[in-house]
């Protein structure tokens, strides 16, 4: 058996390993450290019955990220406040954009404010917000990325303990 006879047996496994390695590198660079976000609820006071819904954002990377989202009074769009202060809540009502830095390997909860047309929404309708994010010090990917968070009115009410 000559060296030329062995080449086909080596190129096929080598190609498969190359494709797997390339896929892993792409996944690691672009998707591995993407933050996760979902809506949670917890009592306003420890042991209290009244709950507040929050958008929990988890930064899975060691590097800090910058989060930004639109503020305003757009229908069907939830609003986020950076905390429970009056200034942060009023800021969520003004047109514009809110931005905040989130340190590496941390999770943060942002109070969710319902849209102005909340009373007119049907239980199956959804409210949503698009949150943009990027690394504060990007290595190779400088474009802003985003994630969309949405929930139905009925799910939001059940999560917050308001099952009217």
C-alpha beads as a LAMMPS data file, in Angstrom:
LAMMPS data file: protein, C-alpha beads

164 atoms
163 bonds

1 atom types
1 bond types

-500.0 500.0 xlo xhi
-500.0 500.0 ylo yhi
-500.0 500.0 zlo zhi

Masses

1 110.0

Atoms # bond

1 1 1 0.000 0.000 0.000
2 1 1 1.504 3.325 -1.065
3 1 1 1.165 6.780 0.507
4 1 1 -1.232 7.809 -2.252
5 1 1 -3.617 5.037 -1.262
6 1 1 -3.757 6.290 2.353
7 1 1 -4.508 9.950 1.470
8 1 1 -8.293 9.505 0.901
9 1 1 -8.613 7.802 4.280
10 1 1 -6.953 10.755 6.003
11 1 1 -8.620 13.637 4.139
12 1 1 -12.196 12.654 5.007
13 1 1 -11.649 12.543 8.819
14 1 1 -9.457 15.646 8.558
15 1 1 -12.232 17.507 6.724
16 1 1 -14.811 16.478 9.312
17 1 1 -12.548 17.612 12.155
18 1 1 -11.915 20.925 10.334
19 1 1 -15.646 21.580 9.916
20 1 1 -16.326 20.791 13.580
21 1 1 -13.462 23.034 14.709
22 1 1 -14.636 25.899 12.480
23 1 1 -18.175 25.576 13.814
24 1 1 -16.951 25.652 17.398
25 1 1 -14.818 28.757 16.785
26 1 1 -17.766 30.594 15.199
27 1 1 -20.072 29.570 18.063
28 1 1 -17.557 30.635 20.709
29 1 1 -16.783 34.023 19.155
30 1 1 -20.321 35.061 18.357
31 1 1 -22.802 33.201 20.558
32 1 1 -21.166 31.718 23.656
33 1 1 -21.103 34.906 25.703
34 1 1 -24.409 36.326 24.539
35 1 1 -26.381 37.574 27.552
36 1 1 -29.619 35.855 28.458
37 1 1 -32.747 37.727 29.470
38 1 1 -36.143 36.754 30.776
39 1 1 -38.957 38.176 32.868
40 1 1 -39.258 37.207 36.519
41 1 1 -41.347 38.403 39.461
42 1 1 -40.629 38.844 43.122
43 1 1 -42.402 40.471 46.051
44 1 1 -41.873 44.201 46.520
45 1 1 -41.159 43.545 50.203
46 1 1 -39.825 40.312 51.712
47 1 1 -42.807 38.110 52.487
48 1 1 -45.220 40.524 50.778
49 1 1 -48.072 39.486 48.515
50 1 1 -47.708 42.266 45.918
51 1 1 -45.216 41.357 43.196
52 1 1 -43.247 43.379 40.657
53 1 1 -42.080 41.991 37.319
54 1 1 -38.428 42.413 36.385
55 1 1 -36.329 41.833 33.321
56 1 1 -33.404 39.728 34.532
57 1 1 -30.316 40.055 32.338
58 1 1 -27.387 37.713 32.890
59 1 1 -23.971 38.600 31.460
60 1 1 -22.229 35.255 30.937
61 1 1 -18.982 36.846 29.770
62 1 1 -16.085 38.027 31.903
63 1 1 -16.100 41.301 29.982
64 1 1 -18.515 44.164 30.719
65 1 1 -21.333 44.839 28.286
66 1 1 -23.351 47.938 27.456
67 1 1 -27.134 47.479 27.375
68 1 1 -29.440 50.029 25.775
69 1 1 -33.173 50.133 25.131
70 1 1 -35.731 52.671 23.903
71 1 1 -37.765 54.714 26.354
72 1 1 -41.106 56.321 25.682
73 1 1 -44.802 55.760 25.510
74 1 1 -45.062 53.505 22.457
75 1 1 -48.098 51.209 22.509
76 1 1 -47.522 47.479 23.125
77 1 1 -43.923 48.163 24.218
78 1 1 -42.874 47.480 27.765
79 1 1 -40.622 50.015 29.414
80 1 1 -37.681 49.348 31.670
81 1 1 -36.419 51.379 34.577
82 1 1 -32.893 51.037 35.882
83 1 1 -34.170 50.881 39.484
84 1 1 -37.180 51.814 41.647
85 1 1 -36.247 55.475 42.071
86 1 1 -38.686 58.136 40.883
87 1 1 -36.046 59.543 38.531
88 1 1 -35.492 56.166 36.846
89 1 1 -39.229 55.555 36.426
90 1 1 -39.859 59.044 35.010
91 1 1 -36.847 58.585 32.726
92 1 1 -38.481 55.450 31.274
93 1 1 -41.433 57.614 30.139
94 1 1 -39.399 60.169 28.159
95 1 1 -38.637 59.537 24.518
96 1 1 -35.050 58.539 23.906
97 1 1 -32.736 55.747 24.862
98 1 1 -31.502 54.420 28.171
99 1 1 -28.063 52.809 28.460
100 1 1 -26.319 51.060 31.316
101 1 1 -23.106 49.100 31.782
102 1 1 -23.313 45.578 33.143
103 1 1 -20.128 44.135 34.602
104 1 1 -18.830 40.673 33.698
105 1 1 -20.362 37.549 35.236
106 1 1 -23.230 39.394 36.935
107 1 1 -26.996 39.469 36.664
108 1 1 -29.149 42.547 37.008
109 1 1 -32.898 43.008 37.365
110 1 1 -34.684 45.961 35.781
111 1 1 -38.261 46.835 36.853
112 1 1 -40.736 46.383 34.002
113 1 1 -43.333 49.087 33.359
114 1 1 -46.416 48.189 31.343
115 1 1 -47.279 50.130 28.159
116 1 1 -49.745 53.036 28.234
117 1 1 -52.408 51.014 26.395
118 1 1 -52.273 48.158 28.940
119 1 1 -55.997 48.331 29.743
120 1 1 -56.949 48.026 26.049
121 1 1 -54.764 44.968 25.401
122 1 1 -56.408 41.584 25.056
123 1 1 -55.022 38.796 27.292
124 1 1 -53.392 37.006 24.325
125 1 1 -51.621 40.125 23.011
126 1 1 -47.922 40.505 23.675
127 1 1 -45.798 43.304 25.021
128 1 1 -42.164 43.400 24.035
129 1 1 -38.911 45.311 24.139
130 1 1 -35.750 45.037 22.065
131 1 1 -32.589 45.435 24.115
132 1 1 -29.357 46.231 22.265
133 1 1 -26.029 45.144 23.668
134 1 1 -22.350 45.162 22.839
135 1 1 -19.107 44.534 24.635
136 1 1 -17.627 47.648 26.198
137 1 1 -14.239 46.587 24.804
138 1 1 -14.930 44.419 21.757
139 1 1 -12.228 42.119 20.455
140 1 1 -13.400 41.480 16.905
141 1 1 -17.161 42.034 16.671
142 1 1 -18.019 45.719 17.043
143 1 1 -21.581 45.725 15.772
144 1 1 -24.440 46.095 18.227
145 1 1 -26.437 42.959 18.779
146 1 1 -29.865 42.686 20.332
147 1 1 -32.351 40.361 21.924
148 1 1 -36.123 40.617 21.923
149 1 1 -38.038 39.981 25.131
150 1 1 -41.778 39.430 24.827
151 1 1 -44.553 38.119 27.004
152 1 1 -48.327 37.894 26.679
153 1 1 -50.480 40.078 28.875
154 1 1 -52.013 37.019 30.515
155 1 1 -48.597 35.498 31.324
156 1 1 -47.409 38.817 32.710
157 1 1 -50.460 39.051 34.957
158 1 1 -50.040 35.473 36.228
159 1 1 -46.338 35.999 36.824
160 1 1 -46.999 39.167 38.780
161 1 1 -49.819 37.597 40.800
162 1 1 -52.516 39.766 39.179
163 1 1 -54.902 37.154 37.770
164 1 1 -57.936 39.381 37.145

Bonds

1 1 1 2
2 1 2 3
3 1 3 4
4 1 4 5
5 1 5 6
6 1 6 7
7 1 7 8
8 1 8 9
9 1 9 10
10 1 10 11
11 1 11 12
12 1 12 13
13 1 13 14
14 1 14 15
15 1 15 16
16 1 16 17
17 1 17 18
18 1 18 19
19 1 19 20
20 1 20 21
21 1 21 22
22 1 22 23
23 1 23 24
24 1 24 25
25 1 25 26
26 1 26 27
27 1 27 28
28 1 28 29
29 1 29 30
30 1 30 31
31 1 31 32
32 1 32 33
33 1 33 34
34 1 34 35
35 1 35 36
36 1 36 37
37 1 37 38
38 1 38 39
39 1 39 40
40 1 40 41
41 1 41 42
42 1 42 43
43 1 43 44
44 1 44 45
45 1 45 46
46 1 46 47
47 1 47 48
48 1 48 49
49 1 49 50
50 1 50 51
51 1 51 52
52 1 52 53
53 1 53 54
54 1 54 55
55 1 55 56
56 1 56 57
57 1 57 58
58 1 58 59
59 1 59 60
60 1 60 61
61 1 61 62
62 1 62 63
63 1 63 64
64 1 64 65
65 1 65 66
66 1 66 67
67 1 67 68
68 1 68 69
69 1 69 70
70 1 70 71
71 1 71 72
72 1 72 73
73 1 73 74
74 1 74 75
75 1 75 76
76 1 76 77
77 1 77 78
78 1 78 79
79 1 79 80
80 1 80 81
81 1 81 82
82 1 82 83
83 1 83 84
84 1 84 85
85 1 85 86
86 1 86 87
87 1 87 88
88 1 88 89
89 1 89 90
90 1 90 91
91 1 91 92
92 1 92 93
93 1 93 94
94 1 94 95
95 1 95 96
96 1 96 97
97 1 97 98
98 1 98 99
99 1 99 100
100 1 100 101
101 1 101 102
102 1 102 103
103 1 103 104
104 1 104 105
105 1 105 106
106 1 106 107
107 1 107 108
108 1 108 109
109 1 109 110
110 1 110 111
111 1 111 112
112 1 112 113
113 1 113 114
114 1 114 115
115 1 115 116
116 1 116 117
117 1 117 118
118 1 118 119
119 1 119 120
120 1 120 121
121 1 121 122
122 1 122 123
123 1 123 124
124 1 124 125
125 1 125 126
126 1 126 127
127 1 127 128
128 1 128 129
129 1 129 130
130 1 130 131
131 1 131 132
132 1 132 133
133 1 133 134
134 1 134 135
135 1 135 136
136 1 136 137
137 1 137 138
138 1 138 139
139 1 139 140
140 1 140 141
141 1 141 142
142 1 142 143
143 1 143 144
144 1 144 145
145 1 145 146
146 1 146 147
147 1 147 148
148 1 148 149
149 1 149 150
150 1 150 151
151 1 151 152
152 1 152 153
153 1 153 154
154 1 154 155
155 1 155 156
156 1 156 157
157 1 157 158
158 1 158 159
159 1 159 160
160 1 160 161
161 1 161 162
162 1 162 163
163 1 163 164
